[in-house]
Amino acid sequence: MEAIALIFWGLALVPYSLFPLVMRALGQKTKKIEEAKQQAKLPRVSVVFAAYNEEANLARMLDHLLAQDYPGELEVWVGSDQSTDRSDEILSQYSAKHPSINWIRMEQRSGKAQIINRLVSESKGDWLVGTDANILFAPDCIRQLLLEAELNPKATVVGGSLFYRGMGESAGQGIADQERWYINWENYAKRVEYDRTGCAMGVEGGLYAIRRGAFRPIPFGTFMEDFYLSFSAMLRGEDVAWSLNAVASEDLSHDRNPEFNRKVRIAHGNWQNIGRFIGSLHRLRLSVLLVFLGHKLLRWTAPLLVLGGILLGLVPGQAWSEGGKITWTLFAGLSGYTLVLRAFVLAPLDGVPGLRLLNHLLLMNLALGLGFLRYLRGSTNGVWEPTPRTNE
């Protein structure tokens, strides 16, 4: 069992060691720049997103959508999830002034998945662009998403490059700089994955496009609808493209506690998708399957692998024949929990970037573990509270 424990710990390290090394070694292909053919009629696009108490973000977000330079037909559909602030008032004002902006108020708190399903049924676009209320699109963002799709007719989902704004002086006191490091790595990895396998391993929920024919109703209570839709496309043998030039920005909280709660919710959604798709992995192309294992599955299950290795080390008379090994195992486990506690209590006092990054990774894995426990508790309605943001 000692060997099994070591295998568990080795697998837990793959997403943070071997997989990044492979991505760096492969690198992006040097592509010849292609020009998309000018279509006689550009596809209609429907931007859809849910909003709950987003009065601080809605007007600016809608202004950015109205400023898109996409030359085709563009409409916006917003679903207010029983907002109690001025969100509905803002949506009413914009829809009265701009015929392309439409909105509905849900009859009860419904969650993002149900709202997106409803908005898709109301909209008319050939392509659906999913986003969030706190995302700001670059002027050519939608055009670049559709350009990438035109360059790859096999692609039914296209992800864009999401970056964080709000990186002021206070960032070092919270978690924004670590999040920036993480999202930059994700953007790089997805580009390499797309170049090498034809599929980026998932898209950002704040910036993606999907062909209407590829959209499938999102199951009730789903938190990570972006991965559900993109992975469903992969299982059907379709490409999930990724555009370096389709750019949007997201404001970020410097407060670690709400951000941690958001990560727990995301982890819960990841486990929902593992439960749905684990029996269908044989349908993936081999290259896509390997990327899924290295980029997603082993990272999501890393806390369980580490815990499993520790528990194997405590089996008397089997896993470890020498008392010193048991002692070492206990020390390693307790040290890990101590570092997690330190991440909550002392990290704001840290001035060492490397140590802050370690704290951040530990918190990410703690969130994955708590998300797993929430998943085991059963289904949920998928409603959420917006994370406090910098609004910079």
N, C-alpha and C positions, 0 to 999 in steps of 0.2 A: 504493500500500500504506500510505502514511502515513494516509490517510483510514480505511482498515480498522483500523489500529492504534488510532486515536482512537475508533472505534466500539467496539472491544473494551474499551477502558478505560472508556468511557462506560457500557457495559452492566454492567461490574463494579461501577460505582458505584450503579446503580439500586436494589438492595436496601437501600442505606444512605442514600439521598438521596430519589429520586423516590417510591419505594414508601411510605416513612414519611410523606412529605408528603401523598400521596393519602389514606392512612389517616386522618391527622389532619384533613384537609379534609372527608372523608366523615363521620367521627365515628359514634358509635352512634345508632341511631334512638331517638326518644323513643316507647317502646312503652307501650301501655295494659296494665296488669298483668292477666293472665288467670288465672282459676282453673281448675285441672284438675278434670275430673269425677271424682267418687269411683267407683272401679271396684268392681264386686261382689266380684271376687277379684283381689288384687294379683299381679303376675307373680312367679314364683320367680326368685331371683337367686343366681348362683354366682360367688363371688370366687375368681379363680385367679391364682396367682403362683409363680414359681420362686425357689428359695433355694439359695445355695451359701455355706457358712460364714458364716451370718448370726446367730450366737448372740447378738451384741450388740443385735440389733434385733427378733428374732422375738417375744419375749414381749410387749413393749410394742405391737408392731404388731397381734398377735392380740387383745390386750386392747381396743384401739380398735375392731376389727371386732366383737367381742362386745358392745360398748357402742353399736352402731348402733341408732337408733330406727326403723329400717325395720319397718313392721308386717306385711309379708308374709314368706314363707318365705325364709330366707337360709342358704346353706351356704358353707363355705370349703374350697378345695382347694389344697394346697401340694405342690409337687414339689421334693424335695431332690436336687440334682444331685451325688450322691456326696459330700455334705459330710463333712469330716473333723474338725469341731469338735463342739460340743454341740447343733448344730441339730436333729439327729434326736431326741435325747433330749428337747428342749423340745417338739418336735412330738408326740412320743408322749405326753408328760404332758398336753398340752392336748387331744389327741383322746380320751384316756381320760376326761377330766373333762367335755368338751363334745361331744355327739353331732354338732353342726353342723360341727365341724372335722375334716377328713379330710386325709390326706397319703400320699404314696407316695415311695419312694426309687428313683431311676432305677438301672437295672442297670449303667450306665456313664455317664461324663460325656457329656452330650447337648446342652447349650446351651438357651437360653431358648425358642427357637421350638419345638423338639421337645417340651419339657416342657409348654408351653401346649397344643399339639395333644393330648397325652396327657390332660391334666387336663380339657380340654373334652369329650373322649370319655367320661370317667368321671363328669362332673357332669351335673346334671339341670335346671339353671336355664333359664328362658325368656330371661333376659338374663345375659350374662357380663360381669363387671367385672374388668378387667385392672389389675394394680398391681405394685409391687415391695416387697421385704421391709423397706425403710427408709422407707416412706410411712406417715404417720399421718392417718387420716380424721377429719374433724370429725363429730360425732355424727349429723348429718342428711345426710351426704355422699351416701350411696347413694340415699336418698329424693329428694334434689334432682336427681340424675342421671336417675332414672326419671320425675320430674315434668317435666323438660325434654323427654323423649321423648314423654310423653303429650300435651304441648302441640303437638308437631310429629310427626304420625303418619308423615310421609315420612322421618323421621330413623331410620336403622338403627344409627348410631354417635353417641355423645354423649361429649364431652370435658369435663373439669372444670378448675377453677382450681387450679393447683399453685403453692405458694409455698415459699420456702426458710426454714428455721429455722436456728438456730446462728449468728446474726449478732452475736456478742459482740465484745469489744474487739480480738480478734486478727484479725478479718475484714479490716481494712485492710491487714494484712501479707500476705494471700494474694489469693485471687481471688473470695471470697464476695460482696463488695459489687458487683463487676462482673456476677456471675452473677445477682444479685438484679435489677439494672437490666435485664438481658436477659430474664429470665422475666417481669417486669412488662410489658415491651414486647410479648412474645409473647402474653400473656393479652389485652392490649388489642387487638392486631391480629386475633386469632382472633375476638374478640367482634364487631368491625366486619365482618370477612369473613362471619361467620354472619348478621349482621343484613342485609347488603347482597346476598349471593349465595345464602344458604341452606346454605353449606358453610364451616366453619372449615377452614383448610388444615392438616389433621393434628391429632392429639391427643397429649397427653403419655402416654408408656408407663406412667407411674406412676398414672394416673387416667383411665380411660375405661370406657364400657359399650358393648356391642355385642349386638344381637339374635342369638340363636342361629342363626336362619335366614340371617343375613348373614355369619356366620363362615365363612371359607374356610381350609382347612389351610395353615399357614405353611410356605413352602419351607424345606428343610433348610439350616442355616447362616445363616439370616436374622438380622441384628442388630436392625434397626428394624422389629419386627413391628407396632408401633402404626401407623406410616405405611403399611405394606403393607396392613393391614386397612382403614384409613380411606380410602385412595386407591382401593382396589378398589371400595369402596362408591360413591365419586364416579363412577367409570367406569361403574357400573351405573345412574347417574342418581339415586341415593339421596342424601338430605341427611346431612351430618355436623354435628350440633348442638354447641353449646358452652354450658355452664351457668356463669354467674357465681357462683351460690350453692352449687354442689357444690365444696367446698373441702377440700383436703388439704395437708399440708406434708411437705417432704423435707429431711433434714439434708444439709449440704453440707460438703465438704472445704475446708479452707483451704490445703491443699498443692497447688501448681500442677502438680506433675509427674504424680501419679495422675489429676488432673482433665484434664490435657492428653491422657493416654493414653485416657481415657474419650471425649474428643472425637474422637480419631482413630478409635476403634471406631465411634462414631456416624456419622462421615463415611463410613467404609467401608460401613455399612448404607445411608446415603443413596445412595451410588453403586450399590449392589446394586439399589435400587428404581428409579433412573434407567434402568439396563439393562433391567429388567423392563417398565417402563411407557412408555418413550419412544416406542414404536411405536403406542401406544393413546391418545395425547393428543387425537386428533381426536374421541374419544367424549365428551369433557368439554363441559359447557355453556361458552359463550364467556366468561362472567364468571368462572367457576371456573378456566378455562384461564389467563386473564390474571393472576389472583391467584397461581396456581401458578408462573407465570413470574417475577413480581415478588417473591414472598415466598420461594420455595424454589429453583427451578432456577438463576436467575442468581446467587443467593448461594452455592449449592453449587459452581457452576462458576467463580466469581470468580477464584480463583487461576490457573486455566487461561487465562482471558481476559486477565489481567494479563501472564502469562508470554508468551502469544501476541503481545500488543502489543509487548513488549520484543523478542521474536525477529524480528518483522517490521521493527522498527527497525534490526536488524543486517544485513538483506539488502543486500549491496553494490550500489549503482547503481540500486536500485529503490525501496526504502522511504524512504530519506532521502538527498536529493541533497547536503546540506551536512554537513560533518564535525561541526559544532557540534551538530547534532541527534542524531547518534550518541552524541556525548559526553554530551549531556543524558540520553539513554535509559539509557546505562550508569550514570550517576550516580543516576538515579531507581531503577533496579533494585537497585544496590548499597546505596543508602540504605535501601530497604525491608528487605533482608536484615539490615542493621546494626540496624535497629529491632527486628526479630524477635529477634536475638541479645541485644539490650539487654533485651527483655521477659523473657528467661530469667534473665539475669545480674544486672541492676540493679533490676528492678521491685520486689523486696522492700524496697529502700531508698527507694522513691519515696514522697513524701507529697503528691503532686499528683494529685487524683482524675481530672482530665481526661487526664493522661498515662497513668495506670493503665488507663483505659478504652481508650485507643489501643493500649496494649500488649496488652490482652485481645483486641481485635478482630484484631490482627495474629496472635496465637497461634491464634485461631479459624480464620483463613484458612490458616495453616500446617498445622493439623490437617486441614483439608479437602483440602489437597494431598497430605499423607501418606496420608490415607484413600483417595484415588484410586489411589495407588501400590499400596496393599494390595489394592484391588479388582482391579487389573490382574494381580496375582500369582495370582489364581484363587480357587476356593472355599475355605471353611473350615468347621469343624464348629460354629462359633458359641459355643463355650464361653468363659467369661469369669472374671475375678477381681474380687471386689467392691472398690469404691473405698473407701479409708479415710475415715471420716466423723467429724463432730464428736460425734454422739450426744447432742445437747443437746435 
